[in-house]
Amino acid sequence: MCDSPVTYTRPQILSQEEGISPPNHGEDLIVTPFAQVLASLRSVRTNFLCLTNVPASKSRRSSGAATAVTPQPKNFNPGDEAYMKLALETVEELDWCLDQLETIQTHRSVSDMASLKFKRMLNKELSHFSESSKSGNQISEYICSTFLDKQQDIDLPSLQVDETTERAKKKEKPRHAGPATTMSQISSINQISGVKRTLTHTNSFTGERVPRYGVDTPHEEDLGRQLGEIDRWGVDIFRIGDLSCGRPLTAVAYAAFTSRELLGTLQISARTFLAFALTLEEHYVRDNPFHNSLHAADVTQSTHVLLNTPALDAVFTPIETCAALFAACVHDVDHPGLTNQFLVNSSSELALMYNDESVLENHHLAVAFKLLQNEGCDIFINLHKKQRQTLRKMVIDMVLSTDMSKHMSLLADLKTMVETKKVAGSGVLLLDNYTDRIQVLENLVHCADLSNPTKPLPLYKRWVALLMEEFFQQGDREREQGMDISPMCDRHNATIEKSQVGFIDYIVHPLWETWADLVHPDAQDILDTLEENRDYYQSMIPPSPPPAPIQTHSMPDDDRPEQIRFQVTLEEGEGSEDCEGEGDGGM
């Protein structure tokens, strides 16, 4: 069933509700809880100075940021109406801060506070969107199951088994079970193996000389011209794939590392680097329509460009830059072309090995570090122990952050960082600890992984077609195995145009808008392209057919189309159950 192309207003996921406008920030709306409390306390401090006429210069706070937002105290007399009004406002502001602090759970971090709030806001938007049409319901279910990390809290009474529970179990209809786990699967579960082929134990570089652009190709000059634009957002990665004879990842990775002089800085020989890159590329599954080495090359090139943004100039060390590029290169190696949720639902060997948690991402990391052990492939052999440990930790953190079910937590962290910088008033982002630095790098790689909608429209359309075909192949497999078909994976009723509009509105645009705030104004062109692409897909939504005649007879409950319900947990404060499904980290 097609849907009406009526234009609807883009939802403002991060700015429409529960926001406050802190002093001296004009119309800027603060939505993350920590930044809200910080802004309110600054307002209280400013009001206190006005009410008491205490000179700001006498304050113990010597921060330039603090004094920058503190106005000169006005002359108030305790009996004046203005004085009483300001005093009441100050008490109300302080009471609000106390309320927020009193409700914080001891095990809940600042990041969790923002993440839960964003999930609640998104759930509300998706509830309205899902009610608009049958396709809206399907798209909402896809977004909820893919990009929200469902936390299953244990309800203590549920740990007790009573007679009512036992009777309910007997009446339950049997559910489809995934393929049985055999003893041979269990015996090999402690081994790292490829999903469709055995991992090689030798390197794939056999040439006598190091090719100029990392790969042997009869199109060397044309390839060189394309790679000469590697610093440009929106380079034609498909063209690079053709000119590199199907080795785009090796070509792009070699160009990125050499242009940054990382080989010399980290004492990596060109032969060793190419041995690893070619071996890595061989372990991407060529048969996958989307999750193949071309996607890895695209994410690597996008990461390279984002690292070049002027706002991040000289921020990261060579080790950190290398870790980010390495993470982008390996982030989907040996991807089976299936989602995390499919692997969990089918009781796959990988899901058993990694306890259903970021199954694919853990596998990509294991394969990548295993390939480094191949003969002549260890590009980090000349790093000392501490450097290797630090680099490995960073790569693990960044690749795990590509699990799309972690999206909302990443966005909440980034938004909190941006808003805290705004409230502080300094305009300077101080990344003086590992947590803050890796947070930016995680979001950078996540942005690169979700960059298809920000590329020139012809490239974006090709990526959409490839991703949808991979989804459809999974749906075909689910249909054959008698499993429930995952959202957006049924080739017979998927609404591609509307799904892209929803994907941009609810996921991609909020992320890139926040990144653009962080590096302002460096990413404005990217944001503009994203909005143009969104408008294109909005215009391509096909019109709805005439409404069907009204049925006068009642429809049996079992025949009514299932309507997904989007609610939040009691812990989030507004519901009794969360979205169905768990995040698929296969994007």
Order of alpha helices (4+ residues) and beta strands (2+ residues): alpha-alpha-alpha-alpha-alpha-alpha-alpha-alpha-alpha-alpha-alpha-alpha-alpha-alpha-alpha-alpha-alpha-alpha-alpha-alpha-alpha-alpha-alpha-alpha
